[in-house]
Amino acid sequence: MDIQNGDRCRVVAGTHKDRSGTVEDLNTSRTGAVTITVRTADGDRFKALAKNVVVER
């Protein structure tokens, strides 16, 4: 996975589909699933699976 803190990203699947923001926190669970916390421009935060996110460079 080449997602890093500070990257701009857009969610392409899942509950938060079509939302975008800045990656704040990466976490890998015991099962190997990578989750990220995304902060939107208006300050909201939500968690998403990294596999559902595309990095905007």
Backbone as ProteinMPNN parsed JSONL, in Angstrom:
{"seq_chain_A": "MDIQNGDRCRVVAGTHKDRSGTVEDLNTSRTGAVTITVRTADGDRFKALAKNVVVER", "coords_chain_A": {"N_chain_A": [[0.852, -1.188, 0.0], [0.628, 2.171, -0.858], [-0.239, 4.385, 0.553], [-0.004, 7.239, 2.533], [0.306, 9.222, 5.545], [-1.127, 12.432, 5.298], [-1.63, 12.395, 2.577], [-3.856, 13.245, -0.118], [-7.038, 11.882, -0.653], [-9.654, 9.883, -2.163], [-12.685, 8.265, -1.567], [-13.824, 5.344, -3.043], [-15.548, 3.234, -2.777], [-17.851, 1.545, -0.572], [-19.269, 2.633, 2.616], [-18.706, 5.403, 2.795], [-18.547, 6.327, 0.204], [-17.587, 8.427, -2.517], [-16.718, 10.536, -0.961], [-14.08, 12.737, 0.094], [-10.77, 13.59, 1.264], [-8.092, 14.202, 3.611], [-5.577, 11.906, 4.483], [-5.141, 10.784, 7.757], [-4.472, 8.844, 9.678], [-3.064, 5.655, 9.767], [-3.801, 2.239, 10.148], [-3.211, -1.137, 10.891], [-5.001, -4.04, 11.242], [-5.226, -7.022, 13.335], [-6.004, -9.018, 11.62], [-5.011, -8.184, 9.233], [-6.259, -6.244, 7.717], [-6.174, -2.995, 6.399], [-6.877, 0.087, 7.735], [-7.893, 3.494, 7.46], [-7.965, 6.844, 8.725], [-9.829, 9.529, 7.639], [-9.822, 12.986, 7.106], [-12.086, 15.44, 6.282], [-12.486, 18.476, 4.301], [-14.14, 20.19, 5.743], [-13.659, 19.457, 8.333], [-14.775, 17.127, 9.363], [-14.36, 13.709, 10.397], [-13.741, 10.351, 9.345], [-13.611, 6.78, 9.211], [-12.152, 4.47, 6.933], [-11.704, 1.621, 4.817], [-8.532, 0.905, 3.481], [-8.416, -0.357, 1.017], [-10.605, 0.617, -0.29], [-10.018, 3.12, -1.134], [-8.668, 5.72, -3.185], [-5.659, 7.279, -3.948], [-5.122, 10.686, -4.523], [-2.948, 12.341, -6.43]], "CA_chain_A": [[0.0, 0.0, 0.0], [1.441, 3.378, -0.878], [-0.967, 5.485, 1.184], [0.75, 7.774, 3.665], [-0.31, 10.353, 6.223], [-1.031, 13.684, 4.559], [-2.07, 12.226, 1.184], [-5.255, 13.516, -0.474], [-7.628, 10.644, -1.141], [-11.081, 9.842, -2.474], [-13.251, 6.942, -1.295], [-14.5, 4.892, -4.257], [-16.48, 2.158, -2.445], [-18.183, 1.434, 0.842], [-20.217, 3.544, 3.251], [-18.353, 6.814, 2.571], [-18.26, 6.487, -1.223], [-17.611, 9.77, -3.106], [-16.191, 11.557, -0.053], [-12.64, 12.855, -0.05], [-10.122, 14.331, 2.336], [-6.675, 13.978, 3.862], [-5.302, 10.744, 5.33], [-4.554, 11.176, 9.034], [-3.986, 7.751, 10.506], [-3.069, 4.319, 9.174], [-3.816, 1.188, 11.159], [-3.357, -2.49, 10.37], [-5.609, -4.899, 12.256], [-4.603, -8.34, 13.487], [-6.338, -9.84, 10.455], [-4.301, -7.656, 8.079], [-7.012, -5.186, 7.035], [-5.611, -1.664, 6.632], [-7.89, 1.126, 7.838], [-7.356, 4.85, 7.537], [-8.861, 7.91, 9.152], [-9.823, 10.599, 6.639], [-10.396, 14.255, 7.557], [-12.593, 16.217, 5.152], [-12.157, 19.901, 4.327], [-14.921, 20.873, 6.778], [-13.236, 18.997, 9.643], [-15.332, 15.824, 9.737], [-13.46, 12.572, 10.275], [-14.368, 9.047, 9.223], [-12.693, 5.683, 8.939], [-12.424, 3.728, 5.706], [-10.718, 0.607, 4.468], [-7.579, 1.413, 2.489], [-8.712, -0.938, -0.302], [-11.709, 1.379, -0.883], [-9.555, 4.501, -1.285], [-7.718, 6.031, -4.251], [-4.857, 8.452, -3.626], [-5.104, 11.721, -5.551], [-1.629, 12.981, -6.371]], "C_chain_A": [[0.889, 1.239, 0.0], [0.645, 4.592, -0.409], [-0.161, 5.929, 2.39], [-0.016, 8.914, 4.291], [-0.084, 11.626, 5.414], [-1.464, 13.6, 3.112], [-3.527, 12.653, 1.027], [-5.825, 12.218, -1.034], [-9.107, 10.818, -1.39], [-11.559, 8.417, -2.253], [-14.096, 6.529, -2.493], [-15.485, 3.75, -4.002], [-16.765, 2.187, -0.948], [-19.132, 2.52, 1.314], [-19.964, 5.008, 2.89], [-17.998, 7.104, 1.116], [-18.476, 7.938, -1.665], [-17.214, 10.875, -2.136], [-14.68, 11.6, -0.223], [-12.077, 13.676, 1.103], [-8.657, 13.967, 2.432], [-6.505, 12.799, 4.811], [-4.61, 11.22, 6.603], [-3.909, 10.027, 9.776], [-4.119, 6.436, 9.758], [-3.037, 3.293, 10.293], [-3.995, -0.15, 10.47], [-3.883, -3.373, 11.492], [-4.864, -6.225, 12.344], [-4.879, -9.235, 12.295], [-5.667, -9.343, 9.175], [-5.037, -6.58, 7.314], [-6.415, -3.827, 7.403], [-6.747, -0.659, 6.638], [-7.196, 2.469, 7.929], [-8.42, 5.772, 8.117], [-8.704, 9.036, 8.147], [-10.482, 11.83, 7.241], [-10.8, 15.059, 6.328], [-12.235, 17.687, 5.326], [-12.917, 20.65, 5.416], [-14.642, 20.341, 8.186], [-13.824, 17.682, 10.108], [-14.274, 14.747, 9.569], [-14.278, 11.296, 10.122], [-13.294, 8.021, 8.923], [-13.13, 4.961, 7.672], [-11.358, 2.66, 5.532], [-9.818, 1.154, 3.362], [-7.859, 0.851, 1.1], [-9.832, -0.197, -1.016], [-11.309, 2.807, -1.215], [-8.561, 4.603, -2.443], [-6.991, 7.306, -3.858], [-4.883, 9.409, -4.803], [-3.785, 12.477, -5.431], [-1.581, 14.21, -7.215]], "O_chain_A": [[1.82, 1.325, 0.801], [0.835, 5.697, -0.915], [0.31, 5.104, 3.173], [-0.886, 9.51, 3.656], [1.012, 11.866, 4.909], [-1.652, 14.634, 2.469], [-4.339, 12.448, 1.93], [-5.159, 11.531, -1.808], [-9.735, 11.76, -0.906], [-10.916, 7.466, -2.698], [-14.982, 7.272, -2.916], [-16.19, 3.336, -4.923], [-16.017, 2.776, -0.167], [-19.726, 3.236, 0.507], [-20.912, 5.77, 2.701], [-17.232, 8.025, 0.833], [-19.429, 8.592, -1.238], [-17.364, 12.052, -2.465], [-14.069, 10.614, -0.636], [-12.808, 14.363, 1.817], [-8.054, 13.488, 1.472], [-7.202, 12.7, 5.821], [-3.626, 11.957, 6.55], [-2.892, 10.219, 10.442], [-5.167, 6.142, 9.183], [-2.32, 3.467, 11.278], [-4.826, -0.29, 9.573], [-3.284, -3.447, 12.565], [-3.984, -6.513, 11.533], [-4.079, -10.118, 11.985], [-5.744, -10.006, 8.141], [-4.498, -6.044, 6.346], [-6.179, -3.543, 8.577], [-7.498, -0.557, 5.668], [-6.067, 2.575, 8.407], [-9.618, 5.51, 8.01], [-7.588, 9.452, 7.837], [-11.566, 11.741, 7.816], [-9.982, 15.328, 5.448], [-11.739, 18.091, 6.378], [-12.413, 21.633, 5.959], [-15.32, 20.735, 9.135], [-13.418, 17.163, 11.147], [-13.399, 14.851, 8.709], [-15.363, 11.168, 10.689], [-12.21, 8.353, 8.443], [-14.321, 4.856, 7.378], [-10.246, 2.787, 6.042], [-10.295, 1.789, 2.422], [-7.57, 1.511, 0.101], [-10.001, -0.359, -2.224], [-12.167, 3.626, -1.544], [-7.735, 3.716, -2.66], [-7.618, 8.296, -3.482], [-4.688, 9.0, -5.947], [-3.543, 13.168, -4.441], [-0.546, 14.873, -7.282]]}, "name": "protein", "num_of_chains": 1, "seq": "MDIQNGDRCRVVAGTHKDRSGTVEDLNTSRTGAVTITVRTADGDRFKALAKNVVVER"}
